[in-house]
């Protein structure tokens, strides 16, 4: 699937990035489908059972697909991702240059469990948007008709580089075959976040890796990687 990419709303050069999907398809000998709209991997998260998590702050941003309505974008999500239910959250975290990628906010751990970042400091910029997202998740229904189990994940301490707040979040973990790679930030919340994710991913080993030298690039492990399902021929 070769979605268009405009570097998070035209923020950075991206011509070479746009060539990658077609090159991968050519290397693997796979057909290429081009929906023709801007879409980013970090802006969506799936449970594999018909549900997708996303945010209005990103997908409905005028710097992505201004010619499309929310309903039209939902049609693209359903038609090209094979989902039946679109779950819309609101704003992203402070310091995120993607306009609110959901992979810093809320993630599926299985078919009906969602882990979501929360901030307990009422004076923090992230407190209100994360509280609103939590409230939304506590009211939704999945495609199955079930109400999801919502697990709260703490936010790390504020990470600042060159007077700029960075989008540090434990929700930016990467799920591999047997492990879950979790960003760590040299603070007391690291251990608690790993314990919560260990309970959410039985059967997988939680692997915390120091992300303090990576997050200055405004993303962590899920941001800098892309899972590729095994090909069955």
C-alpha positions in Angstrom: 0.0 0.0 0.0 1.7 3.2 -1.2 0.1 6.1 0.6 1.2 9.6 -0.1 3.6 11.3 2.4 4.2 15.0 2.9 6.5 15.0 5.9 3.8 15.7 8.5 2.1 18.6 6.7 5.1 19.9 4.7 7.5 20.4 7.6 10.5 18.6 6.0 11.9 17.5 2.6 10.3 14.2 1.7 10.7 13.4 -2.0 13.0 10.4 -1.3 10.8 9.1 1.4 7.9 8.8 -1.0 9.9 6.5 -3.2 10.4 3.8 -0.5 7.0 1.9 -0.7 7.3 1.3 -4.4 10.9 0.2 -4.1 10.0 -2.3 -1.3 7.2 -3.7 -3.4 9.5 -4.1 -6.4 12.1 -5.8 -4.3 9.5 -8.3 -2.9 7.6 -8.7 -6.2 4.3 -7.4 -4.8 1.6 -5.4 -6.5 1.3 -1.8 -5.4 -1.9 0.0 -4.5 -2.0 3.8 -4.3 -4.9 5.3 -2.4 -3.8 8.8 -3.4 -4.1 10.5 0.0 -1.6 11.4 2.7 -1.4 8.8 5.4 1.3 8.0 8.0 2.0 4.8 10.0 2.2 6.6 13.3 -1.2 8.2 12.8 -3.1 4.8 13.0 -3.1 1.8 15.3 -5.0 -1.5 14.7 -6.2 -4.5 16.7 -6.6 -6.7 13.7 -10.3 -7.2 14.4 -11.8 -4.4 12.6 -10.9 -1.4 14.7 -8.4 1.5 14.1 -7.3 4.2 16.5 -6.5 7.7 15.1 -6.7 11.4 16.0 -8.7 14.3 14.6 -5.7 16.6 15.2 -3.6 14.7 12.6 -5.9 13.1 10.0 -8.3 16.1 9.9 -5.5 18.6 9.9 -5.8 21.0 6.9 -2.1 20.3 6.1 -2.8 16.6 5.2 -6.0 16.1 3.1 -7.9 19.4 3.2 -10.2 18.3 0.3 -11.6 15.4 2.3 -14.3 15.4 5.1 -14.1 13.2 8.2 -16.6 10.8 6.6 -14.5 10.5 3.4 -11.3 9.8 5.4 -13.2 7.1 7.3 -14.1 5.6 3.9 -10.5 5.4 2.9 -9.5 3.9 6.3 -12.2 1.2 5.9 -11.6 0.5 2.2 -7.8 0.3 2.3 -7.1 -0.9 5.8 -10.0 -3.4 6.0 -11.5 -2.0 9.2 -15.1 -1.5 10.2 -14.8 0.9 13.1 -12.8 4.2 13.4 -12.1 5.4 16.9 -11.3 9.2 16.9 -9.2 10.7 19.7 -8.3 14.3 19.9 -5.0 16.2 20.4 -1.5 14.8 20.7 1.2 15.5 23.3 3.2 18.6 23.7 6.4 18.7 21.5 5.0 16.3 18.9 5.7 17.7 15.4 3.4 15.3 13.7 0.2 17.1 14.8 -0.8 14.3 17.1 0.2 10.8 16.0 -1.7 8.2 18.0 1.4 6.1 18.6 2.4 8.6 21.3 -1.1 8.4 22.9 -3.0 5.1 22.8 -2.2 1.6 21.4 -3.9 -1.7 21.1 -2.3 -4.5 23.1 -4.8 -7.2 21.9 -8.3 -7.3 20.3 -10.0 -5.5 23.2 -7.3 -3.9 25.3 -6.1 -0.4 24.8 -3.2 1.2 26.7 -3.4 5.0 26.9 -1.0 7.6 28.2 -2.1 9.8 31.1 -0.6 12.7 32.9 -1.2 13.3 36.6 0.2 16.8 36.9 -2.6 19.2 36.3 -0.2 22.0 35.4 1.4 20.0 32.6 0.4 20.8 29.0 -0.4 17.1 28.4 -2.9 16.8 31.3 -6.0 18.0 29.6 -5.7 16.4 26.1 -4.7 13.1 27.6 -7.6 13.2 30.1 -10.0 13.9 27.2 -8.6 11.0 25.2 -9.0 8.7 28.3 -12.6 9.8 28.6 -13.3 9.1 25.0 -11.9 5.6 25.2 -13.9 4.8 28.3 -17.1 5.5 26.3 -16.5 3.8 23.0 -17.5 0.4 21.7 -15.4 -1.8 19.4 -16.5 -3.4 16.2 -17.2 -6.5 18.2 -19.7 -4.6 20.3 -17.5 -4.9 23.4 -16.3 -2.1 25.5 -12.5 -2.2 25.5 -10.4 -2.7 28.6 -8.6 0.7 29.0 -5.2 0.6 30.8 -3.6 3.8 31.9 0.1 4.3 31.1 2.0 7.0 33.0 3.9 9.7 31.2 7.7 10.1 31.8 9.1 13.1 33.3 9.5 16.1 31.0 12.4 15.7 28.5 13.8 19.0 27.2 16.6 19.5 24.7 17.9 23.0 23.7 14.9 24.6 25.4 12.5 22.5 23.4 10.1 20.0 25.0 10.4 16.6 23.3 7.5 14.1 22.7 8.6 11.5 25.2 6.0 8.8 25.7 6.0 5.1 26.7 3.2 4.5 24.2 5.7 4.7 21.4 6.7 1.1 22.0 7.4 -1.3 19.2 5.8 -4.8 19.1 8.0 -7.5 17.5 7.4 -11.3 17.3 8.5 -12.2 20.8 9.3 -8.8 22.5 8.0 -5.4 23.1 10.7 -2.7 22.8 9.8 0.2 25.2 11.5 3.6 25.3 13.0 4.5 28.6 13.8 8.0 29.8 16.0 7.7 32.9 13.2 8.5 35.3 11.3 6.7 38.0 8.3 6.1 35.8 10.3 3.8 33.5 9.9 0.7 35.8 6.1 1.3 36.3 5.5 1.7 32.6 7.4 -1.6 31.9 5.4 -3.4 34.6 2.1 -2.2 33.1 3.1 -3.3 29.6 4.4 -6.6 30.8 0.8 -7.3 32.1 -0.7 -6.2 28.8 1.6 -8.4 26.7 1.8 -11.8 28.3 4.0 -14.1 26.3 6.3 -11.3 25.1 9.4 -10.1 26.8 9.5 -6.3 27.7 12.8 -4.8 26.6 13.3 -1.2 27.8 15.9 0.7 25.9 17.2 4.2 26.8 15.6 6.6 24.4 17.0 9.9 25.7 19.4 10.1 22.7 16.7 9.2 20.2 13.8 11.3 21.3 15.6 14.6 20.4 14.8 13.6 16.8 11.1 14.0 17.9 10.2 10.3 17.9 11.1 7.0 19.5 11.1 3.3 18.5 7.7 3.0 16.9 8.3 6.2 15.0 11.6 5.1 13.5 10.5 1.6 12.5 7.8 -0.1 10.4 6.6 -3.6 11.0 6.5 -5.9 8.0 4.2 -8.9 8.2 5.6 -12.3 7.0 4.8 -13.1 3.4 3.0 -16.4 2.8 3.2 -17.5 -0.8 
